[in-house]
């Protein structure tokens, strides 16, 4: 005789069912939290790479590159270019500790200047050693566009750049006070048209070209420590500003440009009597403070005064 046995299901108790459900839920929770963690990390890395790209290139240019554009070249008719150079820095680099000079002093100076450029939507182009270059007018702010009429765009941009130069001097003074250094900055400004664009394939670089760039560089190299040296083109755009005093340097010989009439721009309270000969120019005439008539446009005046106070 054969006897067949059929296995009977063993009924599970409430404890066993609960443990089974907890195991399933635990595994799902761990999987979900792991996916969430990697998603957050991926998002953070994406934003970090985006911010890095925006630090290298203007946001509008970065957006166009991500959109597939390969060749970006633009013409700008009303920009103002600023060059700044720390006087005596090269000599100090051979006398002071590099970690102190570069890692602290120069770092803090450039960080302060970068913050000023960002505040005014001015595009920092590059630094070379202890020299600093930035351009205003490449990306006009929404606020400034609202008051730009006719040919006033260049005037607003030039004003912003001169105010930036004044603020850069103050920022350097604060760094000098912090570290006990005595560096001065030589600043040069010129207004005019330029070409801007992206060069390079693997290492992108946003740069500007044109005669205006060369002239601004000459304004800096032919300038005076502690002063803002501007061309007549920049002067003509901001000469109406009553809180500034402009000192005419007369005709000076500028390398590659010939004779040019240039000016020093100062806040009126900074003006002091100095002869042109004391300022290393080949002329015996004196710097003359120029009386500047106030602007007749109340809307533009209000915006310009806001620039001064900000």
C-alpha positions, 0 to 999 in steps of 0.5 A: 500500500502507498500512503501519500502525504500532502503538505499542508500550508502552515498558517503565519502568525501576525508576528511573521507577517509584520516582520515580512512587511517590515523587511520589504518596507526597509529595503524600499526605504533604503533604496529610496534614500540612496536614490534621493542622496545621489539625486541631491549630490548630482544636483549639487554638482550640476549647480556647482559646474553651472556656477563655475561656468558663469564665473568664467563667462558672462551668464548670457554667453554661457547660456548661448554656449550651452545652447549649441553656439560655437562661435560668439563674437559681438560688437559693442559701441559704448563700453568703458574699459578699466585697467588697474595695476598695483604699483610696487608689487613686482618689487615687493614680490622679491622681498616679501613672503609669497604666501603673505603677498599672494595668498593674503594681500593680492587675494583679498584685493582681487576678491574685493574688486570682484565683489565691486564688479559683481555689484555693478554688473561689470564684467571682469575680463582677466587678471595678469599678475597684479594687473586687473581688467574689467569692462562696463557696458557688455551687459547693461543692468535692467535698472540702467536700461530703464533710464537710458535714452538716445546716446546716454547709455555710454554716459551711464556706463562711463559713470559706473566705471569711474565710480568703480575706480573710486571704490577700488581705491578705497578697497585697496586702502582697507586691505593695506590697513588690514595687512600693514602694506602701502600699495597704491593702484594706478587706474586707466579708463577709456570709452569707445567701441570694442569687439567681445567674444569667446576664443578657444575650444577646450579652455574657453576665454571671454575677451575683448579686442579693439583700439579702445582696449589698447587706449585704456591700457595706455591710460593705465601705464601712463597714469599716476599711482593713486590716481584715475587717469581717463581719456578725453572720450571718457571725460566727455561722457562724465564731465557734467558730474558735479561731485567730481573734479577733473584735472586736465593733464594737457597734451601728453605723448601716449605710446602708439597713439601720439599726443592725447589730451587726458584727465585725472578724475577725483572726488572733489574733496580729494582735489589738491594743488599739484603741478603737472611736473610733479606728476611725471608728465612732460609739461610745465602747466598746472592741473586745472580743476574744471567746473562741471555744469549739472545734468539737465535730466532729472531722471538721469541725475537721480540714477547717477546719484544712486550710483554714487551712494550705493 
